[in-house]
């Protein structure tokens, strides 16, 4: 039901507009924000949904000259320079500055809800062909990927190139120094530890980049008979455990800049350096990205010597939690399986397997950015749920 407006008035000597809704609730809108967001063609380009008004022309101390209720679905404001603005009730209601309304908008735009898990993970599974051609299935896939952090797609063809189809489904894949897609298999003179048969410890991919890929896809084309099991762990769940168990260790890992390096040649020659905090946190101290890859952690460590041992102690405790029986989940990919997971949240690893005269295990990998994935999710939601 569209909201209706009961009453509108100016407060705080004209610096604030109060809207009283028909349900008895009220909202307060700062006038500088209302003027900044005037929706008239002079101030806003509707074809691009972009603001035309420039900050240089905005008076941060602006007050309303007159405010009125045109009907119960719209308010009208006249500004001191006689510029007129109109604001629809539904538009205003969505942008209410109350904590409740802002939380609702965050949920609608970013789907921040997390379903944490450990060894009890019920790995979500969906048919690959369904998500390619059915919007409801694709929407469910991306919603689950955002909430749980991992989804297994089944039934893909056992050949290279299937991940390109997945890229087209969401928009496009992320190009990196290892190519648009890359082949995980035992290689002579490997330029990455993933291209060996040894055990891979829990890690996130590419913390050596300023903006690591948000989502990773791994397509199983060939699987070894023994060994090669995949392991995953919920980094956010483990971070929460560490924060409770040892707040000081959490503080160290969320504040210490760790050097990462990656040098070699693949898609092209590269020499990458970066500093990342192993646990990236938001303004509330909540983990929003894990940047941990022991293989590419540099020998250079740009911190005072007296802080080195406390850092290692914190890292060891975090790593022990990652590898604890109650946190990690183990499974084995079958040919035709594609595991899709949140590379900012889910750390992955692999058990070792025996090398042979020919390739016994082959995965094709690719990345996508969360911006691309979330864009597709919002478009699918609009289509599936018939939302504006």
Phi, psi and omega in degrees: 000131180290140182288148175245150181257130180271319186203150175222141180204159176267141178231175175053049179057033176091001181275350186222143174246127178257128177247125174258124184270162182296337179275005177095347179282167178221156179228148178240130183237119176298137184293328178298324178289319179298316180293321179299331185248028174305135185261010180289158182300334179288328185256344187216130178267098188293329180295333179251356186052048186228144180287133174261333179297130182262150183300327179303331182266006183260125175272112184290345179256020185297146175234159177281146172272320180206140176227136182215162179259103182296311169209186184284003181243007186198143171244151179239138179232135170251130182265166183305331179272012179075006173293139182249138179229145175234144181226123179290146181301315182296320178298315180294317183301318180297332186255020176303143184271005177292155180299321181298314181292320180293322177296321179296320179291321176300316180298317182293321185274325191238353180045063186283353184298133178243135171254103183285155181205163176227223180293349180274009182307128168264095188301115179295137181230141179215148177291132182302313183297325180298315183288338177288324191240354181240119184296321180296319179293318179296320178297316178297319179302309185289325176296318179292319178301319180291320186279314184267327179098351182204138175217136177260124175261135186242154172085020175284156177297148183269070179201161177291153175107346181295329181290335176296322176298321179295321176298316178296327182294323181267338183146288177194158179273165179267124176278132175230183180293349177261007175104175178296321169227166183213153188254117179267104179199165181293122182230143175292142181051048183304136177263011177206139183297338178294337182268036175229179180261001184285169177295137173253120178288163180303133182201162164255152181277140166064040173293352178286349176268145177304323179233088183299150178304139184279326184230142178237143175240133175230119183254120180278117178257324178215137182235137178291149183293320180234140181080188177076014178296145178269148177228140177225155178213142181279102184297327179290319178298315180293321178299319177297320177297315180297319181299323179284318186285320183210083182304327180293318177298318178298318180296320179296313183288338180264003180232344183271124177280119182258136180276134174238150180217148174208116185230134179167203177215133178210260174299324171203175178286142182215152174213093189251137176226145180200155172245129179222148169274134185300322173244108175277133182237159176269189184295341179266001181082014181268136180297132178237347176198136175258131180236085187219112175216102186297331183293324184256007173293126189286156171289334173290133179220105191272062175222161177299147185303324184289347179265355185293309184295318175301325177297311181299323178296318178294317180297319180297319179295319177298315181295322178297321178293319178304320186268002181292148184301328183279350183255323188270149179239131183245137178208169179233123179291142174253152175308129183101349176278142172233115176268129180243128184209160181282108183285349175273346187237315186267120173271141182233157178208182182210139174282154183291163174212164186282140175276156180218185181287341177228167181293124180253347181218130185216118172242144169255134183241157176202164179235159169219155176271147179299328178301318180291316181296314181293327175300312180295321179300315181295321179294318178294321179299316179300319182288314185286318184264001181055047181258150177283000000 
